[in-house]
Amino acid sequence: MLAKLTVKNQLTLPKAIVKQFSGVEHFDVSTDGSSITLKPLRTSRLDEIRAHLEKLGITEQDITDAIAWARQSE
C-alpha cells in the first residue's frame, strides 16, 4: 500500500491501515534512517507524556507558541 506525503509534510494513510487502529489519535514516530515506524500510543502512554510536560512546566500554549514561532518565514 502507498501513503502520500503532502506539501505540508503530512502523510495520508490508506483506509485499510487506519481501520486497524480505530480510536487511536496519536502515534510514536521513529526512524532507523531507511524506514519510518508508527506505533499507536495508548492512553496510558499519552498520560505519561502529558505528566512529563506538566512536570517541565510546558503548557499547551507554550507548544502552540513554539509551533507558530517555528513556522514564521524569515
Residue frames as qw, qx, qy, qz and C-alpha x, y, z in Angstrom:
[[0.000, 0.888, 0.460, 0.000, 0.00, 0.00, 0.00],
 [0.410, 0.375, -0.007, 0.831, 1.06, 3.55, -0.60],
 [0.248, -0.786, -0.383, 0.417, 0.92, 6.60, 1.66],
 [0.396, 0.710, 0.182, 0.553, 1.05, 10.06, 0.11],
 [0.429, -0.394, -0.225, 0.781, 3.22, 12.85, 1.54],
 [0.184, 0.902, 0.379, 0.091, 1.52, 16.22, 1.15],
 [0.384, 0.657, -0.103, 0.640, 3.20, 19.58, 0.60],
 [0.385, -0.747, 0.226, -0.492, 2.72, 20.25, 4.33],
 [0.212, 0.383, -0.864, 0.248, 4.71, 17.09, 5.23],
 [0.662, -0.087, 0.491, -0.560, 1.59, 15.20, 6.28],
 [0.018, 0.109, -0.959, -0.261, 1.04, 11.55, 5.41],
 [0.729, 0.038, -0.032, -0.682, -2.25, 10.29, 4.08],
 [0.244, -0.217, 0.941, -0.084, -2.59, 6.71, 5.27],
 [0.379, -0.099, -0.765, -0.512, -4.69, 4.09, 3.46],
 [0.659, -0.340, 0.042, -0.670, -8.13, 3.45, 4.99],
 [0.897, -0.055, -0.437, -0.048, -7.36, -0.25, 5.32],
 [0.513, 0.164, -0.554, 0.635, -4.48, 0.58, 7.67],
 [0.185, -0.325, 0.267, -0.888, -6.30, 3.26, 9.66],
 [0.765, -0.289, -0.275, -0.506, -9.27, 0.92, 10.29],
 [0.779, -0.050, -0.573, 0.251, -6.96, -1.39, 12.23],
 [0.367, -0.047, -0.459, 0.808, -6.29, 1.38, 14.76],
 [0.247, -0.702, -0.424, -0.517, -9.75, 2.77, 15.49],
 [0.549, -0.808, -0.213, 0.009, -9.78, 5.17, 18.40],
 [0.684, -0.291, 0.054, 0.667, -6.05, 5.87, 18.16],
 [0.208, 0.969, 0.136, 0.003, -5.26, 9.55, 17.63],
 [0.073, -0.886, 0.454, 0.050, -1.53, 9.70, 18.38],
 [0.963, 0.177, -0.095, 0.178, 1.41, 7.67, 17.13],
 [0.494, -0.695, 0.375, 0.365, 5.03, 7.49, 18.23],
 [0.717, 0.692, -0.086, 0.017, 7.16, 8.11, 15.13],
 [0.538, -0.626, 0.479, 0.298, 10.69, 6.78, 14.81],
 [0.718, 0.649, -0.230, -0.097, 13.20, 6.02, 12.09],
 [0.829, -0.330, 0.308, 0.331, 16.25, 3.85, 11.63],
 [0.149, -0.573, 0.434, 0.680, 17.44, 6.02, 8.75],
 [0.061, 0.086, -0.793, -0.600, 15.89, 3.94, 5.99],
 [0.295, -0.467, -0.769, -0.322, 12.33, 3.39, 7.22],
 [0.282, -0.333, 0.235, -0.869, 9.69, 5.15, 9.31],
 [0.316, -0.266, -0.904, 0.113, 7.82, 3.34, 12.08],
 [0.405, -0.406, 0.008, -0.819, 4.47, 4.45, 13.51],
 [0.310, -0.170, -0.894, 0.274, 3.43, 2.92, 16.83],
 [0.367, -0.676, -0.388, -0.508, -0.01, 3.68, 18.25],
 [0.083, 0.236, -0.595, 0.764, 0.07, 5.41, 21.61],
 [0.416, -0.529, -0.737, -0.059, -2.40, 4.12, 24.10],
 [0.294, -0.867, -0.156, -0.371, -3.98, 6.44, 26.64],
 [0.759, -0.595, -0.035, 0.263, -1.57, 5.40, 29.40],
 [0.654, 0.051, 0.153, 0.739, 1.47, 6.46, 27.33],
 [0.092, 0.691, 0.243, 0.674, -0.19, 9.75, 26.45],
 [0.540, -0.819, -0.159, -0.111, -0.85, 10.35, 30.12],
 [0.772, -0.335, 0.039, 0.538, 2.87, 9.77, 30.80],
 [0.442, 0.348, 0.220, 0.797, 3.83, 12.32, 28.16],
 [0.184, -0.799, -0.249, -0.515, 1.34, 14.89, 29.44],
 [0.693, -0.699, -0.115, 0.136, 2.55, 14.37, 33.02],
 [0.710, -0.111, 0.099, 0.689, 6.16, 14.84, 31.92],
 [0.220, 0.555, 0.239, 0.766, 5.33, 18.05, 30.06],
 [0.428, -0.826, -0.222, -0.291, 3.44, 19.31, 33.11],
 [0.778, -0.488, -0.054, 0.392, 6.42, 18.47, 35.32],
 [0.552, 0.095, 0.178, 0.809, 8.63, 20.53, 32.99],
 [0.024, 0.613, 0.264, -0.744, 6.15, 23.40, 33.17],
 [0.001, -0.064, 0.612, 0.788, 5.31, 23.20, 29.46],
 [0.454, 0.418, 0.512, -0.597, 1.73, 24.20, 28.68],
 [0.566, 0.517, 0.610, 0.200, -0.39, 23.71, 25.56],
 [0.193, 0.972, 0.064, -0.115, 0.02, 27.42, 24.91],
 [0.340, -0.682, 0.539, 0.359, 3.83, 27.03, 25.03],
 [0.556, 0.074, 0.758, 0.334, 3.58, 24.34, 22.36],
 [0.400, 0.799, 0.445, 0.056, 1.23, 26.45, 20.23],
 [0.031, -0.956, 0.171, 0.235, 3.60, 29.42, 20.54],
 [0.461, -0.454, 0.660, 0.381, 6.62, 27.26, 19.65],
 [0.558, 0.376, 0.686, 0.276, 4.88, 25.93, 16.53],
 [0.257, 0.937, 0.234, -0.034, 3.90, 29.45, 15.47],
 [0.231, -0.835, 0.386, 0.317, 7.47, 30.65, 16.02],
 [0.539, -0.198, 0.730, 0.370, 8.91, 27.74, 14.00],
 [0.495, 0.556, 0.632, 0.214, 6.52, 28.39, 11.13],
 [0.065, 0.910, 0.017, -0.410, 7.43, 32.08, 10.80],
 [0.760, 0.486, 0.146, 0.407, 9.08, 32.86, 7.49],
 [0.517, -0.453, 0.025, 0.726, 12.27, 34.88, 7.52]]
